[in-house]
Amino acid sequence: MDRKHIDILKLLLNKHSKDLDFNEIHTETFRGKVLNDFGMMLSVFETTLSADDEAKYFDLSLNEFLHENPITVNLSQSLVKKRKHWLTDERKEKAGWINEQNPLASYRTRYLEYLRKIGRAEKVVEEVAESSLSILEKIEDPLVHHPFQKKGLVVGSVQSGKTGNFNAVINSSIDLGYRLIIVLSGGMEDLRRQTQERIQKEVEGREIKQGVWNGVGNIAKFGGQHIKREQIIIPTSLDKDFNLGLTDADFALDKINVLVCKKNSSILKNILIWLKRFATKEVIDNIPLLIIDDEADNASLNNLGHKGKEEATKINLQIRCILSLFSKSSYIGYTATPFANILQDRNSKPENNYKIIDRGEEYNFSPIGNLFPEDFIELLSPPSNYVGPKNFFETKISDIKKIPSLITVINDWYNEFPYRVRKDDPDIPYTKTVEELSAEYGSEMLARKEIRLDSRAATKYDNFPKDLPESLKDAVKCFIISCAVRLKRKPNMKDSVLFQKHNSMLIHISRFTFWQNKTTELLNGYFDKLKKALNNEPVNSTVYNDLRRVWNKYYIESIEQGIVKDYLPEGYTDEFMTPVDFDGVLNHLIAAVNGIEIVCANSESKFTLDYSNEPKQYIVVGGNRLSRGFTLEGLTVNYFVRDTNYADSLLQMGRWFGYRPGYLDCCKLFTTVDTIESFDFSTGVIEDIEAQFSKMSSKDRTPAEFAIKVMNDPDVIKITRPSILKNAQTIRWSYSDKLDQTTKFQIDKNRIESAWSNFVNYFGEKKYMDFGKAENPTIKYFETDVEEICKILSMPNAFVNPNHYDPLIAFIKDVSKENGLLNKWSVGIKISGRGDKISSDILGFPIEPAIRNVKENKYDDVRIKNTFIASGDSSNIITAGSDFAFALTEEQKLTAEQKFRDEKEGKSTYPEKIYRNSLDKTRGVLIIYPIDIKTLVKNNDLSDYFHSKEINENTPPFLGFAVGIPDLGDDFEKEYFVQKGFLDEHGNIIKDFVVDESSEDPEDSGTDDAQFDDEYTELVHE
């Protein structure tokens, strides 16, 4: 099929589908309009198609369009200090990104067009463009005349497309003037080769043979007789990592060089020697260096950093030495599991040099201090068609539907892949559990002692497995069926850019290579018999009937009944995923089974997975070679019973995360209850860190200035390796006994109006009670439950951080579900302020908004940061501590006040805490404070600015939230790791490093509705 016809049809589909719903797009009327326009466009080019061909083109184009168009992508979030923007339009024009005569004459624009051509949705391409620009803005302009050293970290989900992002950064950095780019691509050659291949295709784009160009070279050709753009040199190749012999080839520092290297001490030593031996300081000083460190939490970090600045692991030290050689250098780490990066050491520069002796010659290097991302952390958001941990496992913040058919819990694996064996007979797995023995002996300590006496940990020398578990045999049959289903669907998808021609199955059973090899041997024997039976027996035989059993058990709901479509993200559809029954795939089973190859990919295996040419169908028994970074193409079935002690390693082993157009319903994960529990916790840790990043992204600080907490639960799984945790100290924290307020608002007309409109529509339906004097109440309130309070806290808002309450929502859900606490809520609206009255026609009662002023020395915050900080006599939005008394009975209120007067010797200014902590543990409080905008608009110094934002006296008020949680006790605190430098002598986080919207403007003062006594108001909530 002609790809140009498909692209034209997708443009027409986009034009005609605006403001139509899903059902209207599937009508004959809509089809007729699109094909009519398509026919007219073809006639211009004197081309015609038959009715059948037109229908095929239309169906394929529609399916691609529906798959791509509804995809939503949130912009990346940054934890960085505000600084002068250097990527101006003038600088972009100089880089070649603004070029009307030839818009593809730059590495960046060529690459983005390439992404479009290979089927990336336009919204995804736009996000790659935006996030890569955001990252580049945070390093430094390589053309400046002063030295610089920048270090940052980019965090993206496992298998979500981080390589696509860093290839955008690489392409763009070449245009901007970086002359040496070193890509550190993990510790395994498989991953280095895969990265090398991607960069050759997506950055270099050379002619690979006469008239045939690789990847981006098909979009625009650089160098020689083509576009006058300097072509990059990639001295490394698919077969060769960096070595000193390469320097005799086409490799000189006066060219643009991109090296793709393993994180291997010998390789990095070669680079250091080469730079010292062949490059003078004058040459190096004029070469801006960019290091892209993929899987930056693996091998790069200093496992000895806790011992002080003079101690270092070799690879970490060598990376720091490379950076030290260049006066202009930028280091960007990429990872999906940033736990270790956050907790790594922040040591200063060591006094001792690093020495290398090669061929009798000594080379000295003076490394930089550390690789901590002190300048920025960028959090990438995957598109809505990404299937990741949150689609499989428990989430407490993200409201994501879990696809029920994806996971199958297995319990027959342990006898073949045991964690412990009997001491008296190591051929027998030890199956007793701590729980069973604790019940028997009445003590967990005695139970663990019994286990140690009777058993030992399994080792690589133990003779396992002896046979294949039935669940693994079923998983293999599922893979055969999934290959057959995809063969059945192939005719309708093979011409689409979304078509994935490969099929893979991954088996993770143990870290022991002997066990992996033995499993592969047993699998080959089993599979040969299965393959022979399918090829020689009739369709009503035992083997075919057994496959039908497997279909009915694992696939009838997901593929035949199509229930997976019901769990796709809202607005996203996959019309390539057509329902199929078992009889429909019957004729494809032989072709499927005959194309499958079983391989073992571990440190002993010489086999290399090759997805470069013809379609492949691999069953891969995996070792460490497949634990990080490497992409298994068309991965559908996963068998995962391998144990791991660390959350970051566990998440990295989740190779099944990613994108599955046309075959998500074929995907299966066979795993254990314990693994699911560990993934649930690890997913929660990721969510928690994302929420912290989101909250911090609204601050004008760098990562070096924040105490980032990493949640810990060693009873489930450890966070990361112990050597890194020695840099950290544990603290305990929760929302118990906290007041959480939103005090910063984005000056954005659309967000303000959206928040108000949703507020009016939702709260206008409620029945209210009054608090205060009968004739003049100050608060209107109602009672509600957990589900509704979480919904209210998630409503559209104008907070600087729109996701401010995500961590609190997770906490509320957790303590409500597990402990029956905070399951009742009192929600109030403060209606008595000093702002102009809002008509009772809106909610059924008048509202007088609170007034919050802006201090003169904060005007620049408004203009530069486009942010309003609610200020008055304090940095609070609550106008009186007694506001929180509305949730109490009169008796509770009077008792709380009397107790306070007794303790404070007659003081009568009551802080909100006395009312909040008089609440029952089952109850929380939310007060919504409308904040007047008219007063701000009338401010002579700010009036022009607000009007420039189309905000005037008729703009509705800001809506501030104040959430009060009573003292729930210490039992609800969670354990976190925090770097030791952020804790005081008592083990508490130093307030300067607290993420707290209210604590940044302590000097604010001015007039307001009420005098508020800061002395008794506890605002710090992290």
Rosetta blueprint (number, residue, H / E / L):
1 M L
2 D L
3 R H
4 K H
5 H H
6 I H
7 D H
8 I H
9 L H
10 K H
11 L H
12 L H
13 L H
14 N H
15 K H
16 H H
17 S L
18 K L
19 D L
20 L L
21 D L
22 F H
23 N H
24 E H
25 I H
26 H L
27 T L
28 E H
29 T H
30 F H
31 R H
32 G H
33 K H
34 V H
35 L H
36 N H
37 D H
38 F H
39 G H
40 M H
41 M H
42 L H
43 S H
44 V H
45 F L
46 E L
47 T L
48 T L
49 L L
50 S L
51 A H
52 D H
53 D H
54 E H
55 A H
56 K H
57 Y H
58 F H
59 D H
60 L H
61 S H
62 L H
63 N H
64 E H
65 F H
66 L H
67 H H
68 E H
69 N L
70 P L
71 I L
72 T L
73 V L
74 N L
75 L L
76 S L
77 Q E
78 S E
79 L E
80 V E
81 K L
82 K L
83 R L
84 K L
85 H L
86 W L
87 L L
88 T L
89 D H
90 E H
91 R H
92 K H
93 E H
94 K H
95 A H
96 G L
97 W L
98 I L
99 N L
100 E L
101 Q L
102 N L
103 P L
104 L L
105 A L
106 S L
107 Y H
108 R H
109 T H
110 R H
111 Y H
112 L H
113 E H
114 Y H
115 L H
116 R H
117 K H
118 I L
119 G L
120 R L
121 A L
122 E H
123 K H
124 V H
125 V H
126 E H
127 E H
128 V H
129 A H
130 E H
131 S H
132 S H
133 L H
134 S H
135 I H
136 L H
137 E H
138 K H
139 I L
140 E L
141 D L
142 P L
143 L L
144 V L
145 H L
146 H L
147 P L
148 F E
149 Q E
150 K E
151 K E
152 G E
153 L E
154 V E
155 V E
156 G L
157 S L
158 V L
159 Q L
160 S L
161 G L
162 K H
163 T H
164 G H
165 N H
166 F H
167 N H
168 A H
169 V H
170 I H
171 N H
172 S H
173 S H
174 I H
175 D H
176 L H
177 G L
178 Y L
179 R L
180 L E
181 I E
182 I E
183 V E
184 L E
185 S E
186 G L
187 G L
188 M L
189 E H
190 D H
191 L H
192 R H
193 R H
194 Q H
195 T H
196 Q H
197 E H
198 R H
199 I H
200 Q H
201 K H
202 E H
203 V H
204 E H
205 G L
206 R L
207 E E
208 I E
209 K E
210 Q L
211 G L
212 V E
213 W E
214 N L
215 G H
216 V H
217 G H
218 N H
219 I L
220 A L
221 K L
222 F E
223 G L
224 G L
225 Q L
226 H L
227 I E
228 K L
229 R L
230 E L
231 Q L
232 I L
233 I E
234 I L
235 P L
236 T L
237 S L
238 L L
239 D L
240 K L
241 D L
242 F L
243 N L
244 L H
245 G H
246 L H
247 T H
248 D H
249 A L
250 D L
251 F L
252 A L
253 L L
254 D L
255 K L
256 I L
257 N E
258 V E
259 L E
260 V E
261 C E
262 K L
263 K L
264 N L
265 S H
266 S H
267 I H
268 L H
269 K H
270 N H
271 I H
272 L H
273 I H
274 W H
275 L H
276 K H
277 R H
278 F H
279 A L
280 T L
281 K H
282 E H
283 V H
284 I H
285 D H
286 N L
287 I L
288 P L
289 L E
290 L E
291 I E
292 I E
293 D E
294 D E
295 E L
296 A L
297 D L
298 N L
299 A L
300 S L
301 L L
302 N L
303 N L
304 L L
305 G H
306 H H
307 K H
308 G L
309 K L
310 E L
311 E L
312 A L
313 T L
314 K H
315 I H
316 N H
317 L H
318 Q H
319 I H
320 R H
321 C H
322 I H
323 L H
324 S H
325 L H
326 F L
327 S L
328 K E
329 S E
330 S E
331 Y E
332 I E
333 G E
334 Y E
335 T E
336 A L
337 T L
338 P L
339 F H
340 A H
341 N H
342 I H
343 L H
344 Q L
345 D L
346 R L
347 N L
348 S L
349 K L
350 P L
351 E L
352 N L
353 N L
354 Y E
355 K E
356 I E
357 I E
358 D E
359 R L
360 G L
361 E E
362 E E
363 Y E
364 N E
365 F E
366 S L
367 P L
368 I L
369 G L
370 N L
371 L L
372 F L
373 P L
374 E L
375 D L
376 F E
377 I E
378 E E
379 L E
380 L L
381 S L
382 P L
383 P L
384 S L
385 N L
386 Y L
387 V E
388 G L
389 P H
390 K H
391 N H
392 F H
393 F L
394 E L
395 T L
396 K L
397 I L
398 S L
399 D L
400 I L
401 K L
402 K L
403 I L
404 P L
405 S L
406 L L
407 I E
408 T E
409 V E
410 I L
411 N L
412 D L
413 W L
414 Y L
415 N L
416 E L
417 F L
418 P L
419 Y L
420 R E
421 V E
422 R E
423 K L
424 D L
425 D L
426 P L
427 D L
428 I L
429 P E
430 Y L
431 T L
432 K L
433 T L
434 V H
435 E H
436 E H
437 L H
438 S H
439 A H
440 E H
441 Y H
442 G L
443 S L
444 E H
445 M H
446 L H
447 A H
448 R H
449 K H
450 E H
451 I H
452 R H
453 L H
454 D H
455 S E
456 R E
457 A E
458 A L
459 T L
460 K L
461 Y L
462 D L
463 N L
464 F L
465 P L
466 K L
467 D L
468 L L
469 P L
470 E H
471 S H
472 L H
473 K H
474 D H
475 A H
476 V H
477 K H
478 C H
479 F H
480 I H
481 I H
482 S H
483 C H
484 A H
485 V H
486 R H
487 L H
488 K H
489 R H
490 K H
491 P H
492 N H
493 M H
494 K L
495 D L
496 S L
497 V L
498 L L
499 F L
500 Q L
501 K L
502 H L
503 N E
504 S E
505 M E
506 L E
507 I E
508 H E
509 I L
510 S L
511 R L
512 F L
513 T H
514 F H
515 W H
516 Q H
517 N H
518 K H
519 T H
520 T H
521 E H
522 L H
523 L H
524 N H
525 G H
526 Y H
527 F H
528 D H
529 K H
530 L H
531 K H
532 K H
533 A H
534 L H
535 N H
536 N H
537 E L
538 P L
539 V L
540 N L
541 S L
542 T H
543 V H
544 Y H
545 N H
546 D H
547 L H
548 R H
549 R H
550 V H
551 W H
552 N H
553 K H
554 Y H
555 Y H
556 I H
557 E H
558 S H
559 I H
560 E H
561 Q L
562 G L
563 I H
564 V H
565 K H
566 D H
567 Y H
568 L L
569 P L
570 E L
571 G L
572 Y L
573 T L
574 D L
575 E L
576 F L
577 M L
578 T L
579 P L
580 V L
581 D L
582 F H
583 D H
584 G H
585 V H
586 L H
587 N H
588 H H
589 L H
590 I H
591 A H
592 A H
593 V H
594 N H
595 G L
596 I E
597 E E
598 I E
599 V E
600 C E
601 A E
602 N L
603 S L
604 E L
605 S L
606 K L
607 F L
608 T L
609 L L
610 D L
611 Y L
612 S L
613 N L
614 E L
615 P L
616 K L
617 Q E
618 Y E
619 I E
620 V E
621 V E
622 G E
623 G L
624 N H
625 R H
626 L H
627 S L
628 R L
629 G L
630 F L
631 T L
632 L L
633 E L
634 G L
635 L E
636 T E
637 V E
638 N E
639 Y E
640 F E
641 V L
642 R L
643 D L
644 T L
645 N L
646 Y E
647 A H
648 D H
649 S H
650 L H
651 L H
652 Q H
653 M L
654 G L
655 R L
656 W L
657 F L
658 G E
659 Y L
660 R L
661 P L
662 G L
663 Y L
664 L H
665 D H
666 C H
667 C L
668 K E
669 L E
670 F E
671 T E
672 T L
673 V H
674 D H
675 T H
676 I H
677 E H
678 S H
679 F H
680 D H
681 F H
682 S H
683 T H
684 G H
685 V H
686 I H
687 E H
688 D H
689 I H
690 E H
691 A H
692 Q H
693 F H
694 S H
695 K H
696 M H
697 S L
698 S L
699 K L
700 D L
701 R L
702 T L
703 P H
704 A H
705 E H
706 F L
707 A L
708 I L
709 K L
710 V E
711 M E
712 N E
713 D E
714 P L
715 D L
716 V L
717 I E
718 K E
719 I L
720 T L
721 R L
722 P H
723 S H
724 I H
725 L H
726 K L
727 N L
728 A E
729 Q E
730 T E
731 I E
732 R E
733 W E
734 S L
735 Y L
736 S L
737 D L
738 K L
739 L E
740 D E
741 Q E
742 T L
743 T L
744 K E
745 F E
746 Q E
747 I L
748 D L
749 K H
750 N H
751 R H
752 I H
753 E H
754 S H
755 A H
756 W H
757 S H
758 N H
759 F H
760 V H
761 N H
762 Y H
763 F H
764 G L
765 E L
766 K L
767 K L
768 Y L
769 M E
770 D E
771 F E
772 G E
773 K E
774 A L
775 E L
776 N E
777 P E
778 T E
779 I E
780 K E
781 Y E
782 F E
783 E E
784 T E
785 D E
786 V H
787 E H
788 E H
789 I H
790 C H
791 K H
792 I H
793 L H
794 S L
795 M L
796 P L
797 N L
798 A L
799 F E
800 V L
801 N L
802 P L
803 N L
804 H L
805 Y L
806 D H
807 P H
808 L H
809 I H
810 A H
811 F H
812 I H
813 K H
814 D H
815 V H
816 S H
817 K H
818 E H
819 N H
820 G L
821 L L
822 L L
823 N L
824 K E
825 W E
826 S E
827 V E
828 G E
829 I E
830 K E
831 I L
832 S L
833 G L
834 R L
835 G L
836 D L
837 K L
838 I E
839 S L
840 S L
841 D L
842 I L
843 L L
844 G L
845 F L
846 P L
847 I E
848 E L
849 P L
850 A E
851 I L
852 R L
853 N E
854 V L
855 K L
856 E H
857 N H
858 K H
859 Y H
860 D H
861 D H
862 V H
863 R H
864 I H
865 K H
866 N L
867 T E
868 F E
869 I E
870 A L
871 S E
872 G L
873 D L
874 S L
875 S L
876 N L
877 I L
878 I L
879 T L
880 A L
881 G H
882 S H
883 D H
884 F H
885 A H
886 F H
887 A H
888 L L
889 T L
890 E H
891 E H
892 Q H
893 K H
894 L H
895 T H
896 A H
897 E H
898 Q H
899 K H
900 F H
901 R H
902 D H
903 E H
904 K L
905 E L
906 G L
907 K L
908 S L
909 T L
910 Y L
911 P L
912 E H
913 K H
914 I H
915 Y H
916 R H
917 N L
918 S L
919 L L
920 D L
921 K L
922 T L
923 R E
924 G E
925 V E
926 L E
927 I E
928 I E
929 Y E
930 P E
931 I E
932 D L
933 I L
934 K H
935 T H
936 L H
937 V H
938 K H
939 N L
940 N L
941 D L
942 L L
943 S H
944 D H
945 Y H
946 F H
947 H H
948 S H
949 K L
950 E L
951 I L
952 N L
953 E L
954 N L
955 T L
956 P L
957 P L
958 F E
959 L E
960 G E
961 F E
962 A E
963 V E
964 G E
965 I L
966 P L
967 D L
968 L L
969 G L
970 D H
971 D H
972 F H
973 E L
974 K E
975 E E
976 Y E
977 F E
978 V E
979 Q E
980 K H
981 G H
982 F H
983 L E
984 D L
985 E L
986 H L
987 G L
988 N L
989 I E
990 I L
991 K H
992 D H
993 F H
994 V L
995 V L
996 D L
997 E H
998 S H
999 S H
1000 E H
1001 D L
1002 P L
1003 E L
1004 D L
1005 S L
1006 G L
1007 T L
1008 D L
1009 D L
1010 A L
1011 Q L
1012 F L
1013 D L
1014 D H
1015 E H
1016 Y H
1017 T L
1018 E L
1019 L L
1020 V L
1021 H L
1022 E L
